[in-house]
Amino acid sequence: MATRDHHNYTKKVPLFPLLSLLCFTSVFLILSLSRKTSSSTPSHSNHLTFASHQTRSPDPKSCDYSDGAWIYNPDPDPKPARYDATCKEIFKGWNCISNNKSNALELTKWRWKPRLCDLPPFDPVSFLHKFRDTNIGFVGDSLNRNMFVSLFCTLKRVSGEVKKWRPAGADRGFTFLHYNLTIAYHRTNLLARYGRWSANANGGVLESLGYREGFRVDIDVPEGTWAEAPAFHDILIFNTGHWWWAPSKFDPVKSPMIFFEKDQPVIPQIPPHVGLDMVLKHMVLFVEKQLRPGAIKFFRTQSPRHFEGGDWDQGGSCQRLQPLLAEQVEELFSLKNNGTNVEARLVNQHLYKALKGSGYHILDITHMSEFRADAHPSTSGGKKHDDCMHWCLPGITDTWNDLFIEHLNNIKFRD
């Protein structure tokens, strides 16, 4: 019927309006197809995309890089991978490709997309040129080592002339000789100095309170592994938190944290979360006094764990192969709902409070990482239990470094 009507009335329609209508219809169809093609993603990741009209250039003063979603890109990047499983610095338990984790190769196909800006992968060659004659120190627990190794492997792929050395008490470090750029990792679990404590046979104030053994934590003394780092490095990235919520390491009954200040026990003794506040207060002051002129200091927020069905020593596992949905994130991490992995957000509350007004730049990786239950070594880590704390390399800590260097460029070159 439509065809017959079209033929019957063709001669009655003026030529110019008809051509205009056809042109408009063609343009509309082309734009619609283009928009559909550019926004198409696999069905399992449609919920993780944003409309393109929300994107704009990064603005360090207004862009919230933590507010975003993971976008899946199945197409191979025409550029070479930033690094692969052959990077020898990757700790064996984190090398998910070599360990044949089923989704290891998929991990690099997810890209974090902030809602109101963009976070591009950093350019390692440009970074080496911009930051030649610079010392960069990662100070913290093994999650900061995770990040340090990611940065090293990325730089090593484009600059192979590297000297291994350990500056200023570092656990490990490297200098890229052509650029005189040094990156180092200083291992410290609590930031503060700590060690085994046992009761004195002659008694004392702690003994009178019933303490027999535990771990002495000197809240006002930095651990020796990093005490010289502020005077040596031009850029510092700190973290702490995982060991403060680790009853398997600091059993509150059998081996509690016992806090000291000015070489004397704190009386009455304080719980670990209060000890964390006091340590952060003292360490912020210590770094400020020791920091070399013009140095830039970051504090990385807490890296989330993804144990489900129990903690690491209670049968907990992380078997997911895709990022979590937003509602699943809240189930695991919400303080309001007492999620099973609230540790990350609890630690962050202490960090934000202690660092307010301190001059530290906050490297907020928590929320973007909460989605990535798929990116831990899990059973491929080679442990007796699932590793749902550390991250596969290559993997999500590459994105942490993208964020770190985006902030660093904003600080160094856009102020």
Secondary structure as GFF3:
##gff-version 3
##sequence-region A 1 415
A	DSSP	alpha_helix	2	9	.	.	.	ID=ss1
A	DSSP	three_ten_helix	10	12	.	.	.	ID=ss2
A	DSSP	alpha_helix	15	39	.	.	.	ID=ss3
A	DSSP	three_ten_helix	43	48	.	.	.	ID=ss4
A	DSSP	three_ten_helix	52	54	.	.	.	ID=ss5
A	DSSP	beta_strand	68	72	.	.	.	ID=ss6
A	DSSP	three_ten_helix	92	94	.	.	.	ID=ss7
A	DSSP	three_ten_helix	104	109	.	.	.	ID=ss8
A	DSSP	beta_strand	110	114	.	.	.	ID=ss9
A	DSSP	alpha_helix	124	130	.	.	.	ID=ss10
A	DSSP	beta_strand	135	140	.	.	.	ID=ss11
A	DSSP	alpha_helix	142	158	.	.	.	ID=ss12
A	DSSP	beta_strand	162	164	.	.	.	ID=ss13
A	DSSP	three_ten_helix	167	169	.	.	.	ID=ss14
A	DSSP	beta_strand	172	176	.	.	.	ID=ss15
A	DSSP	beta_strand	181	187	.	.	.	ID=ss16
A	DSSP	beta_strand	192	198	.	.	.	ID=ss17
A	DSSP	alpha_helix	205	208	.	.	.	ID=ss18
A	DSSP	beta_strand	213	222	.	.	.	ID=ss19
A	DSSP	alpha_helix	229	232	.	.	.	ID=ss20
A	DSSP	beta_strand	235	238	.	.	.	ID=ss21
A	DSSP	three_ten_helix	242	245	.	.	.	ID=ss22
A	DSSP	beta_strand	257	261	.	.	.	ID=ss23
A	DSSP	beta_strand	264	265	.	.	.	ID=ss24
A	DSSP	alpha_helix	272	290	.	.	.	ID=ss25
A	DSSP	beta_strand	296	300	.	.	.	ID=ss26
A	DSSP	alpha_helix	326	333	.	.	.	ID=ss27
A	DSSP	alpha_helix	343	355	.	.	.	ID=ss28
A	DSSP	beta_strand	361	363	.	.	.	ID=ss29
A	DSSP	alpha_helix	366	370	.	.	.	ID=ss30
A	DSSP	three_ten_helix	379	381	.	.	.	ID=ss31
A	DSSP	alpha_helix	396	413	.	.	.	ID=ss32
###
